[in-house]
Amino acid sequence: MSLRVLRTVSHPPSHQPEPGRRHNEAGDLVLSELNPHAVVDDIDGDVEPLNLLTFGSVREVCPKCQQTHLKLVLRQHSVRMAHLFCADCASCFDAHYADGEPALTI
């Protein structure tokens, strides 16, 4: 699988979360590894790497390689579902709170 992170979109430091945004009091996220073929279209279809637009790093570290902060990848042209991505080991993860509430949905 060859995935390449194209660029990261970030908000200016003065950006404040919207008041209506949901926050979960449970704290840490529970990560579940996803099959990359179920998350991203045409992983092996082209010889050229896919360009994924990421939306910054999150505080969670990859549970597989345990050294890299995961990057948030939202739905886009070839991405079927929002997920967290490790650029070092090319793993994809879903995230939810301990109470089962999804963390990557709006």
C-alpha positions as CSV (number, residue, x, y, z in Angstrom):
1,M,0.0,0.0,0.0
2,S,1.4,3.4,-0.9
3,L,-0.3,6.3,0.7
4,R,1.2,9.8,0.7
5,V,0.1,12.6,2.9
6,L,-0.4,15.6,0.6
7,R,-0.8,18.4,3.1
8,T,-2.2,19.2,6.5
9,V,-4.9,21.8,7.0
10,S,-4.7,23.7,10.3
11,H,-6.6,26.5,11.9
12,P,-4.9,29.6,13.1
13,P,-4.0,29.5,16.9
14,S,-6.8,31.9,17.7
15,H,-9.4,29.5,16.4
16,Q,-11.8,28.5,19.2
17,P,-14.0,25.5,19.2
18,E,-17.7,26.2,18.4
19,P,-19.9,26.5,21.5
20,G,-22.3,23.8,20.1
21,R,-19.5,21.2,19.6
22,R,-20.0,18.0,21.6
23,H,-17.4,17.0,24.2
24,N,-17.3,13.6,25.8
25,E,-16.3,13.5,29.5
26,A,-14.9,10.0,29.1
27,G,-11.5,11.3,28.1
28,D,-9.2,9.0,26.1
29,L,-10.2,7.5,22.8
30,V,-10.5,3.7,22.1
31,L,-8.8,3.0,18.8
32,S,-9.8,0.1,16.5
33,E,-7.6,-0.8,13.6
34,L,-9.4,-0.7,10.2
35,N,-8.6,-2.5,7.0
36,P,-7.2,0.1,4.7
37,H,-9.1,-1.4,1.8
38,A,-12.3,-0.7,3.6
39,V,-11.4,2.9,4.2
40,V,-9.6,4.1,1.1
41,D,-10.6,3.3,-2.5
42,D,-8.1,2.0,-5.0
43,I,-5.1,1.5,-2.7
44,D,-3.5,-1.0,-5.0
45,G,-5.2,0.2,-8.2
46,D,-2.7,2.7,-9.3
47,V,1.1,2.7,-9.4
48,E,1.1,6.2,-8.1
49,P,0.6,6.9,-4.4
50,L,-2.7,8.3,-3.2
51,N,-2.7,11.8,-2.0
52,L,-4.6,12.2,1.2
53,L,-5.5,15.5,2.8
54,T,-5.0,15.4,6.5
55,F,-6.4,17.8,9.1
56,G,-3.7,17.8,11.7
57,S,-2.3,15.5,14.2
58,V,-4.2,14.3,17.3
59,R,-2.9,13.5,20.7
60,E,-3.2,9.8,20.3
61,V,-0.1,7.8,19.3
62,C,-0.2,4.9,16.9
63,P,-0.8,1.7,18.9
64,K,1.2,-0.3,16.4
65,C,4.4,1.6,16.0
66,Q,3.9,3.6,19.3
67,Q,6.0,6.5,18.2
68,T,3.9,8.7,15.8
69,H,0.9,10.9,16.5
70,L,-2.0,9.9,14.4
71,K,-3.4,12.2,11.7
72,L,-7.0,13.0,11.2
73,V,-8.2,12.1,7.7
74,L,-11.8,13.2,6.8
75,R,-13.9,11.9,3.9
76,Q,-12.7,13.0,0.5
77,H,-12.5,11.8,-3.1
78,S,-11.0,8.4,-2.4
79,V,-11.6,8.2,1.3
80,R,-14.8,6.4,2.3
81,M,-14.9,7.3,6.0
82,A,-13.1,9.6,8.4
83,H,-10.3,7.9,10.3
84,L,-7.0,8.3,12.1
85,F,-3.9,7.5,10.0
86,C,-0.3,6.7,11.0
87,A,2.1,8.0,8.3
88,D,4.9,5.8,9.6
89,C,3.3,2.3,9.4
90,A,0.4,3.3,7.1
91,S,-2.3,1.9,9.5
92,C,-5.8,3.3,9.7
93,F,-7.9,3.5,12.9
94,D,-11.4,4.3,14.0
95,A,-11.9,6.1,17.3
96,H,-14.7,6.0,19.8
97,Y,-15.1,6.9,23.5
98,A,-15.2,4.3,26.2
99,D,-19.0,4.5,26.3
100,G,-19.2,3.5,22.6
101,E,-20.0,7.0,21.2
102,P,-18.1,7.5,17.9
103,A,-15.4,10.2,18.1
104,L,-15.0,10.9,14.4
105,T,-18.6,11.8,13.5
106,I,-20.1,15.3,13.5
